[in-house]
Amino acid sequence: MSGGLHAQAVVRAVLLDVDGTLVDSNDAHARAWVDAFAELGRSVAFERVRPLIGKGGDKLMPEVSGVDSESPEGKRIDELRSRIFLERYLPKLEPFPRARELLERLRADGLALVAATSAKKTEMDPLLELCGASELVTGRTSSDDAEESKPDGDIVAAALARAQVSAPEALMLGDTPYDVEAASRVGVATVALRSGGWDSAALTGAVAVYADVSELLAGYEDSPFKRSPFRPA
C-alpha cells in the first residue's frame, strides 16, 4: 500500500468501479473487443486493446481501429462486442476474493456505495450480481448516464449526484489510470487496486494503492476509508 493522508471532509460515499476492481473481467472485455473486430473483418491485437480497458468504448474504438464509434460500423462493432462479452465471457468470470466482504465492511461503516463504471448498464447489472453487490449498492451509474466516458469525469460526477454528496465527501475505488484521472477531474480522491493489471507507477495520483481487495481488507483499519477526514498529499 502507498499514499498520503491529511485532514479534510469526512467521507460519506464510495464510488465503485467494477471491472478489474470487484470482478476479474478486464481480460474478458479486451477479448470481446478483439473478437468483435475480427467478426467484422478487422484485425486488432489483444495487446493493443488491453491497456485501454477502463476507458469508455467510444474512446477505445477509434484509438485501436480508427473507426468512429458513432459511425454505422462503429455502432455494429459496439453492439457485437457487448453481445460477445455477455454471452461468451461473462458466464466464465469470477469476482475477486472477498469482494462482497469489502462492500459489507464499507456499508457497516455507514458509507453509501454507488457504482461508477464505463460499462454499459446491460453489462454492469450482471457484474454487480456476480460479485454479490446488487443489494449493497445504493445507486448505479454507467456509460449510459454520461455524455463523456472515462477518463473524462462525467460518470464520476453522475455518481456523486446519485450519492448526494460533495466531491470531498467521496472516495473512488478503482483499478485503472482512467479511474484516477476521471475522479480527479471532479475533485474526488481515488483508492486504487493493482488487480486490474496496472502497477503503482501507472496509478500515480491515487491517495493509496493496494494489490487487490484482499490486501485492502487486511489493512482496512489504516486505509483512507477509516482514516477520514483526509485529503491527498
C-alpha positions in Angstrom: 0.0 0.0 0.0 1.1 3.5 -0.7 -0.3 7.0 -0.3 -0.5 10.1 2.0 -3.4 11.5 4.0 -4.2 14.8 5.7 -7.3 16.4 7.2 -10.4 17.3 5.0 -14.1 16.4 4.8 -15.5 13.2 6.3 -16.1 10.5 3.6 -19.7 9.5 3.3 -19.8 7.6 0.0 -17.6 5.2 -2.1 -17.9 5.4 -5.9 -17.2 1.9 -7.2 -15.6 0.9 -10.4 -16.5 -2.8 -11.1 -14.4 -4.3 -13.8 -10.9 -5.1 -12.6 -11.8 -3.8 -9.1 -14.6 -6.2 -7.9 -14.6 -8.6 -10.8 -11.7 -10.1 -12.7 -13.0 -9.1 -16.1 -10.6 -6.8 -17.8 -9.0 -9.5 -20.0 -12.5 -10.7 -20.9 -13.5 -7.2 -22.1 -10.4 -6.9 -24.2 -11.0 -10.3 -25.8 -14.6 -9.3 -26.6 -13.3 -6.3 -28.4 -10.8 -8.3 -30.4 -13.5 -10.9 -31.3 -16.0 -8.2 -32.4 -13.4 -6.5 -34.6 -12.4 -9.9 -36.1 -16.0 -10.9 -36.9 -16.5 -7.6 -38.8 -13.2 -8.1 -40.7 -10.8 -6.0 -38.7 -7.6 -7.4 -37.1 -6.8 -5.7 -33.8 -4.3 -7.3 -31.4 -5.3 -8.1 -27.8 -2.1 -6.4 -26.7 -3.3 -3.2 -28.3 -6.7 -3.3 -26.7 -5.8 -4.5 -23.2 -4.0 -1.4 -21.9 -7.0 0.7 -22.8 -9.6 -1.3 -20.9 -11.2 1.1 -18.4 -11.6 3.9 -21.0 -15.0 4.3 -22.5 -15.6 2.2 -25.6 -16.3 5.4 -27.6 -12.7 6.4 -26.9 -11.1 3.0 -27.1 -12.6 2.1 -30.5 -11.1 4.9 -32.6 -7.8 4.6 -30.8 -7.2 1.0 -31.7 -9.0 0.8 -35.1 -9.6 4.3 -36.5 -13.4 3.6 -36.5 -15.6 6.4 -35.2 -17.8 4.9 -32.5 -20.8 6.9 -33.8 -20.5 5.6 -37.4 -22.7 2.8 -38.6 -19.7 0.4 -38.5 -18.7 1.6 -35.0 -22.2 1.0 -33.7 -22.2 -2.5 -35.1 -18.9 -3.3 -33.5 -20.0 -2.0 -30.1 -23.3 -3.9 -30.2 -21.5 -7.1 -31.2 -18.8 -6.6 -28.6 -21.4 -6.3 -25.9 -23.2 -9.4 -27.0 -20.0 -11.4 -27.2 -19.0 -10.2 -23.7 -22.4 -11.2 -22.2 -22.7 -14.5 -24.0 -19.2 -15.7 -24.4 -17.2 -14.3 -21.5 -19.5 -13.2 -18.6 -20.5 -16.8 -17.7 -16.8 -17.7 -17.0 -16.0 -14.7 -14.8 -15.3 -14.7 -11.1 -15.4 -11.9 -8.5 -12.1 -11.1 -6.8 -11.8 -12.9 -3.4 -13.5 -11.1 -0.6 -15.1 -8.5 -2.9 -18.5 -8.8 -1.2 -16.9 -8.8 2.2 -15.3 -5.5 1.5 -18.6 -4.0 0.4 -20.2 -5.3 3.5 -17.5 -3.7 5.6 -17.9 -0.3 3.9 -21.7 -0.5 4.4 -21.2 -1.4 8.0 -19.2 1.8 8.4 -22.2 3.8 7.1 -20.8 4.5 3.7 -23.1 4.7 0.7 -22.0 2.6 -2.3 -22.6 3.9 -5.8 -21.4 2.0 -8.9 -19.4 4.3 -11.3 -18.4 2.3 -14.3 -17.6 2.8 -18.0 -19.5 -0.4 -18.8 -23.0 -0.3 -20.3 -25.9 -0.8 -17.9 -26.6 -4.2 -19.5 -23.1 -5.3 -18.6 -22.9 -3.5 -15.2 -26.0 -5.2 -13.7 -24.9 -8.8 -14.1 -21.4 -7.9 -13.0 -22.8 -6.5 -9.8 -24.9 -9.6 -9.3 -21.8 -11.7 -9.9 -19.9 -10.2 -7.0 -22.9 -10.0 -4.7 -23.1 -6.2 -4.8 -26.6 -5.8 -6.2 -28.3 -5.4 -2.9 -25.4 -3.4 -1.3 -25.1 -0.6 -3.8 -27.4 2.4 -3.2 -27.0 3.7 -6.7 -25.7 2.8 -10.1 -24.1 4.9 -12.9 -22.8 3.6 -16.1 -21.7 4.9 -19.6 -25.5 5.3 -20.2 -25.6 8.1 -17.6 -22.7 10.2 -19.0 -22.1 12.2 -22.2 -18.3 11.7 -21.9 -16.8 8.4 -20.7 -13.7 7.8 -18.6 -11.1 9.3 -18.3 -13.5 12.3 -18.5 -15.2 12.9 -15.2 -18.9 12.7 -16.3 -19.5 9.3 -14.8 -17.9 10.2 -11.5 -19.9 13.4 -11.4 -23.1 11.4 -12.1 -22.2 9.0 -9.3 -21.7 11.9 -6.9 -25.1 13.3 -7.7 -26.6 9.8 -7.2 -24.9 9.6 -3.8 -26.0 13.1 -2.9 -22.5 14.0 -1.6 -19.9 16.6 -2.5 -16.6 15.6 -4.1 -14.6 15.8 -0.8 -17.1 13.5 0.9 -16.5 10.7 -1.6 -13.7 8.2 -2.5 -13.4 6.4 -5.8 -12.3 2.8 -5.6 -10.9 1.8 -9.0 -8.1 -0.1 -10.8 -7.0 1.9 -13.8 -5.3 5.2 -14.5 -8.6 6.2 -16.2 -10.4 5.9 -12.9 -7.8 8.1 -11.1 -8.0 10.7 -13.8 -11.8 10.7 -14.1 -12.2 11.1 -10.4 -9.5 13.8 -10.1 -11.2 15.9 -12.8 -14.2 16.4 -10.5 -12.2 16.6 -7.2 -12.7 13.1 -5.9 -9.7 11.2 -4.5 -9.1 7.6 -5.5 -8.1 4.4 -3.7 -6.6 2.2 -6.4 -6.1 -1.6 -6.7 -3.5 -3.2 -8.9 -5.8 -6.2 -9.6 -6.8 -4.7 -13.0 -3.3 -5.0 -14.4 -1.7 -1.7 -13.7 1.3 -1.2 -11.4 1.6 1.5 -8.7 3.5 3.9 -11.0 0.6 3.9 -13.5 -1.8 4.6 -10.6 0.1 7.7 -9.5 -2.3 10.3 -8.1 -4.3 7.8 -6.0 -4.2 8.5 -2.3 -3.5 4.8 -1.6 -2.7 1.8 -3.8 -3.3 -1.9 -2.8 -2.6 -5.1 -4.6 -6.3 -6.2 -4.5 -9.4 -6.3 -2.4 -7.9 -8.8 0.0 -4.9 -6.6 0.8 -7.2 -3.6 1.2 -9.3 -5.6 3.7 -6.2 -6.7 5.6 -5.1 -3.1 6.0 -8.6 -1.7 6.3 -8.2 0.0 9.7 -5.4 2.1 8.3 -7.0 2.7 5.0 -8.4 6.1 3.8 -11.9 4.6 4.4 -11.2 4.6 8.1 -8.7 7.5 8.3 -11.3 10.1 7.4 -11.3 13.1 7.3 -8.4 13.2 4.9 -7.1 14.8 1.7 -4.4 13.6 -0.8 -0.9 14.8 0.0 
